Amino acid sequence: MYKNMKYYTLLNAIAAAMFSVALPACHADNDELKHHHHGAGEEAEAGGHSHGEIVLDPHMAEKMGVATEKVQPGAFSDVIHTSGAVVEAPGSTAIVPAPASGTVRFASNAVPGSKVSRGASVASISTSAVAGGNANEAARLALASAKAELDRVTPLHADGIVSTRDYNAARAAYDAARAAYSAGASSGVAKAPVSGVISGLLVSEGAYVNAGDALAQISSSADMTLRADLPERYARQAPMLTSARVGFSSADSLFTLTRSAAPVSATSTPGYVPVYFTFRSDGTIPVGAIADVYLLGRERGNVISVPVEAISEQQGNTFVYVRIDEDCYHKVPVKVGASDGRRAEILSGLESGSDVVVAGATAVRLAESSGVVPEGHSHNH
């Protein structure tokens, strides 16, 4: 928040400096300008604020990253916005178990997204805090004692001094002690059972665990599966949903995914139909990650759409900024339809050929809110 405050303070300072000098008037003789002046009036009638012409020096606009796009009708897919989660595909993941009871200390390179080889150390277990002593150490001592007894009676049994019953008892005690002792637990090192990418740490550093508890998860395959939860009321549309755009909190951009050929499992959330998609992960998205999903259906033509970044909202109204000429803009109210996560359908308010601000809208908004009309500039046309 503090960074945002500094950012907007800087933009306000730039806007103040920008309007401290006279700027040229907008060109009012073209039909496009007259059309958008009418649109601004309509916005005022609807209860919004119409600032008329917004003047922004083109050099300042360039410095502040203002960019525009001429909108044209084109293809746009039907969209169902829902949620989903990354699910475990059979045989694609492996668990790193705790070799003994104690407190966990992960290896320095054991972080989600890092690659590991089979047998590599993932964590170590300290048994010093185990109540009642180290069970595996006790098992090691019992094994050593049983082996010593077996070594003692074996030659005596061969000479007929020790009975077969006593020899068999010593052998059974040794076998039981050997089964109770784990060399891996003795080392306290939890090792990767397969090669792959660490997709999640399942306990916190320093946590107490019991022998056999899951410490980490390794994805042995880069192919991941997403289950999108399609509301049952859209079930008939499921066959047409062949792709999706998906966002994760751990990723900065949306992924475009292709639908899986067959369901991965029969599990689903009550009231929803599961729709599965496959994608290749770099290991940064763990199993269980929640996703924002835009399911894409049948394609429609002759649709005007703009990037979602172009749309602003003020007092419950949505609008875009349209560039009229080199240094003049208007705020135009629009009615927004579906969004596929990247672009939004415009149902009304924009015409083909409108030059819409798709980046740097904050700079235009600052110019609008300054309320300063440059010398020689008039709103009357």
C-alpha positions in Angstrom: 0.0 0.0 0.0 2.8 2.4 0.9 4.4 1.8 -2.6 1.0 2.5 -4.2 0.7 5.8 -2.3 4.2 6.9 -3.4 3.3 5.9 -7.0 0.1 7.9 -7.0 1.8 10.9 -5.3 4.4 10.9 -8.1 1.7 10.7 -10.7 -0.2 13.6 -9.2 2.9 15.7 -9.1 3.5 14.9 -12.8 -0.1 15.8 -13.6 0.2 19.1 -11.8 3.4 20.0 -13.7 1.8 18.9 -16.9 -1.1 21.3 -16.5 1.1 24.2 -15.5 1.7 25.1 -19.1 -0.7 25.8 -21.9 -1.6 22.9 -24.1 -3.2 22.9 -27.5 -7.0 22.5 -27.8 -8.5 19.3 -29.0 -9.5 19.2 -32.7 -13.3 19.6 -32.7 -14.0 19.4 -36.4 -14.1 15.7 -36.9 -17.2 13.5 -36.7 -15.6 11.1 -34.2 -15.0 13.8 -31.7 -18.6 15.0 -32.1 -19.9 11.5 -31.6 -17.9 11.1 -28.3 -19.0 14.5 -27.1 -22.5 13.2 -27.3 -21.5 10.0 -25.4 -20.1 12.2 -22.6 -23.4 14.0 -22.3 -25.2 10.7 -22.1 -22.9 9.7 -19.2 -23.8 12.9 -17.4 -27.5 12.2 -17.8 -26.9 8.7 -16.4 -25.5 10.3 -13.2 -21.8 10.0 -13.9 -19.3 12.8 -14.2 -18.5 14.1 -17.7 -15.4 16.1 -17.9 -15.7 16.7 -21.6 -12.3 16.8 -23.2 -9.3 15.4 -21.4 -6.1 17.0 -22.6 -2.8 15.0 -22.1 0.5 16.1 -23.6 1.6 13.3 -26.1 5.2 13.4 -24.8 4.0 13.0 -21.2 1.5 10.3 -22.3 4.4 8.3 -23.9 6.5 8.7 -20.7 3.6 7.5 -18.6 3.0 4.4 -20.7 -0.2 5.4 -22.3 -1.1 3.0 -25.2 -4.2 2.7 -27.3 -5.8 0.0 -29.5 -8.3 0.5 -32.3 -11.1 -1.9 -31.5 -12.5 -4.0 -34.3 -15.3 -6.7 -34.2 -13.8 -10.2 -34.0 -14.2 -13.6 -32.5 -15.0 -14.0 -28.8 -15.7 -17.3 -26.9 -18.6 -17.9 -24.6 -17.2 -17.8 -21.1 -18.1 -19.5 -17.8 -16.2 -18.1 -14.9 -15.6 -20.6 -12.1 -13.0 -22.0 -9.8 -10.9 -25.1 -9.7 -8.0 -26.9 -8.1 -4.9 -28.9 -9.1 -5.5 -32.5 -8.4 -3.2 -35.5 -8.0 -2.9 -37.7 -11.1 -2.3 -41.4 -10.3 1.3 -42.3 -10.2 2.5 -38.7 -10.7 3.6 -37.8 -7.2 5.6 -39.4 -4.4 5.8 -38.7 -0.7 8.9 -38.2 1.4 8.3 -39.9 4.7 9.9 -39.1 8.1 12.5 -41.8 8.9 12.0 -41.3 12.6 10.1 -39.3 15.2 11.5 -35.9 16.0 11.8 -32.3 14.8 12.2 -31.4 11.1 14.9 -29.5 9.4 14.7 -29.2 5.7 17.7 -29.1 3.4 18.6 -25.6 2.1 17.6 -26.5 -1.4 14.4 -28.3 -0.5 11.9 -25.6 -1.7 8.9 -25.9 -3.9 10.0 -25.8 -7.5 13.5 -27.3 -7.0 14.6 -30.4 -8.7 15.8 -33.4 -6.7 17.3 -36.7 -7.6 16.3 -40.1 -6.2 18.2 -40.6 -2.9 18.9 -36.9 -2.4 18.5 -35.5 1.1 15.3 -33.6 1.5 15.2 -33.2 5.3 16.8 -34.3 8.5 15.1 -35.4 11.8 16.5 -34.5 15.2 15.5 -37.0 17.8 16.9 -35.2 20.8 13.5 -33.7 21.7 11.7 -37.1 21.6 10.0 -37.9 24.9 11.1 -41.2 26.5 14.3 -41.4 24.5 15.2 -42.3 20.9 13.3 -45.4 20.0 15.5 -46.2 17.0 18.6 -45.9 19.1 17.1 -48.3 21.6 16.3 -50.6 18.7 19.9 -50.4 17.5 21.2 -51.4 21.0 18.8 -54.3 21.1 20.0 -55.4 17.7 23.6 -55.3 18.8 22.8 -57.3 21.9 20.8 -59.9 20.0 23.6 -60.3 17.5 26.1 -60.8 20.2 24.0 -63.5 21.8 23.5 -65.2 18.4 27.2 -65.1 17.7 27.8 -66.7 21.2 25.4 -69.6 20.9 26.0 -70.5 17.2 29.4 -72.3 17.7 28.1 -73.9 21.0 25.1 -75.2 19.1 27.4 -76.7 16.5 29.3 -78.5 19.3 26.1 -79.8 20.9 26.5 -77.7 24.0 23.5 -75.4 23.4 20.2 -77.0 22.5 18.4 -76.3 19.2 15.6 -74.7 21.1 17.9 -72.1 22.7 19.6 -71.5 19.4 16.3 -70.9 17.6 15.3 -68.5 20.3 18.5 -66.5 19.9 17.9 -66.5 16.1 14.3 -65.3 16.5 15.4 -62.5 18.9 18.0 -61.3 16.4 15.5 -61.3 13.5 13.0 -59.3 15.5 15.6 -56.8 16.6 16.8 -56.4 13.0 13.2 -55.7 11.8 12.7 -53.1 14.5 15.8 -51.2 13.7 16.1 -48.8 10.6 19.4 -47.8 9.4 17.7 -44.9 7.6 16.1 -43.8 10.8 19.4 -43.9 12.5 20.8 -41.4 10.1 17.8 -39.2 10.6 17.9 -38.3 6.9 14.7 -38.2 4.8 15.6 -39.0 1.2 13.7 -38.5 -2.1 12.2 -41.8 -3.2 12.0 -40.7 -6.8 13.6 -38.0 -9.1 11.4 -35.0 -9.9 10.4 -31.6 -8.7 9.4 -30.7 -5.1 5.8 -29.6 -5.4 5.1 -28.9 -1.8 6.4 -29.0 1.8 3.8 -30.7 4.0 5.1 -29.6 7.4 6.7 -26.5 8.8 10.4 -26.1 9.6 11.0 -27.2 13.2 7.7 -29.1 13.4 7.5 -32.4 15.4 6.6 -35.4 13.4 6.2 -39.1 14.0 8.0 -41.8 12.0 6.3 -42.3 8.7 4.6 -38.8 8.6 4.7 -37.1 5.1 7.3 -34.3 5.0 7.2 -33.3 1.3 5.7 -34.1 -2.0 7.6 -34.7 -5.2 6.1 -34.6 -8.7 7.7 -37.2 -10.8 6.0 -35.9 -13.9 5.8 -32.3 -15.2 2.3 -33.0 -16.4 -0.3 -31.6 -14.0 -4.1 -31.9 -13.9 -6.6 -29.1 -13.1 -10.1 -29.9 -12.1 -12.5 -27.1 -13.0 -15.8 -27.1 -11.1 -18.6 -26.5 -13.7 -21.9 -25.6 -12.0 -24.5 -28.2 -12.8 -26.8 -25.7 -14.6 -24.1 -25.5 -17.3 -23.8 -29.3 -17.6 -25.2 -29.4 -21.1 -22.4 -27.0 -22.3 -19.6 -29.3 -20.9 -18.9 -31.0 -24.3 -18.2 -27.6 -25.9 -15.7 -26.5 -23.2 -12.4 -27.5 -24.9 -10.1 -25.0 -23.4 -9.7 -22.6 -20.4 -7.7 -19.7 -19.2 -6.5 -20.2 -15.7 -4.9 -18.0 -13.1 -3.0 -19.0 -9.9 -2.0 -16.8 -7.0 1.6 -17.9 -7.4 1.7 -16.9 -11.1 1.7 -13.5 -12.6 0.0 -14.5 -15.9 -2.9 -16.6 -17.1 -2.3 -20.1 -18.6 -4.3 -21.3 -21.6 -5.0 -25.0 -21.0 -6.4 -27.8 -23.2 -9.1 -30.1 -21.9 -8.0 -33.6 -20.9 -9.2 -36.5 -23.1 -10.7 -38.4 -20.1 -11.6 -37.8 -16.5 -8.8 -38.4 -14.0 -11.0 -39.5 -11.1 -14.7 -39.8 -10.2 -14.5 -37.3 -7.3 -16.3 -34.0 -7.6 -17.8 -31.2 -5.5 -21.5 -31.6 -4.9 -23.5 -29.4 -7.3 -20.7 -29.2 -9.8 -19.5 -31.2 -12.8 -15.7 -31.8 -12.9 -14.0 -30.7 -16.2 -10.3 -31.7 -16.4 -7.4 -29.9 -18.1 -3.8 -30.9 -18.4 -0.8 -28.5 -18.3 2.9 -28.7 -17.9 4.2 -27.2 -14.6 7.7 -26.0 -13.6 7.0 -27.3 -10.1 5.9 -23.9 -8.6 2.2 -24.9 -8.6 1.6 -27.6 -6.0 -1.2 -30.2 -5.9 -4.2 -28.5 -4.1 -3.5 -25.1 -5.5 -6.7 -23.1 -6.1 -7.3 -21.6 -9.5 -9.4 -18.9 -11.0 -10.9 -20.5 -14.2 -12.4 -19.1 -17.3 -14.0 -22.0 -19.3 -14.1 -21.2 -23.0 -17.0 -22.5 -25.1 -18.4 -21.8 -28.5 -16.9 -18.9 -30.5 -19.0 -16.0 -31.6 -18.1 -13.5 -34.3 -18.6 -9.8 -34.8 -17.9 -9.0 -31.1 -16.2 -5.8 -29.9 -13.9 -6.5 -27.0 -11.1 -4.7 -25.1 -8.3 -5.9 -22.8 -9.6 -6.0 -19.2 -6.9 -3.4 -18.3 -8.8 -0.9 -20.4 -11.9 -1.0 -18.2 -12.3 1.4 -15.3 -15.0 1.6 -12.7 -16.2 4.7 -10.8 -19.2 4.9 -8.5 -20.6 1.6 -9.9 -20.3 2.7 -13.5 -17.9 1.2 -16.0 -16.1 3.2 -18.7 -13.1 3.4 -21.0 -11.0 6.2 -22.2 -11.1 6.9 -25.9 -8.4 9.0 -27.7 -9.9 11.5 -30.1 -6.7 13.0 -31.5 -3.0 13.3 -30.5 -3.6 15.0 -27.2 -7.3 14.7 -26.5 -9.3 11.9 -24.8 -12.9 11.3 -23.6 -14.3 9.1 -20.9 -16.9 6.9 -22.5 -19.4 4.8 -20.5 -19.7 1.2 -21.6 -21.7 -1.9 -20.8 -19.4 -4.9 -20.2 -20.4 -8.5 -20.9 -18.4 -11.6 -20.4 -14.6 -11.7 -19.7 -12.2 -14.5 -20.6 -9.6 -13.2 -18.1 -7.7 -11.3 -20.8 -10.4 -9.5 -22.8 -13.9 -8.3 -22.0 -16.9 -8.2 -24.3 -18.3 -4.7 -24.8 -22.1 -4.9 -25.2 -22.6 -1.1 -25.8 -20.9 2.2 -25.7 -18.1 1.6 -28.3 -18.1 1.6 -32.0 -15.7 -0.1 -34.4 -12.6 2.0 -34.9 -12.7 3.6 -31.5 -9.1 4.3 -30.3 -9.3 2.9 -26.7 -6.6 3.4 -24.0 -5.5 -0.1 -23.1 -2.4 0.9 -20.9 -1.6 3.9 -18.8 -5.3 4.7 -18.1 -4.2 6.1 -14.7 -2.4 9.0 -16.4 -5.5 9.9 -18.4 -7.6 9.7 -15.3 -5.2 12.1 -13.5 -5.5 14.5 -16.4 -9.2 14.2 -16.1 -9.4 14.8 -12.4 -7.1 17.8 -12.6 -10.0 19.8 -13.9 -7.7 22.3 -15.6 -8.5 23.5 -19.1 -5.3 24.8 -20.8 -5.2 28.4 -22.0 -7.1 28.9 -25.3 -8.9 25.5 -24.9 -12.6 25.4 -24.9 -15.2 22.6 -24.3 -17.7 24.4 -26.6 -17.8 23.1 -30.1 
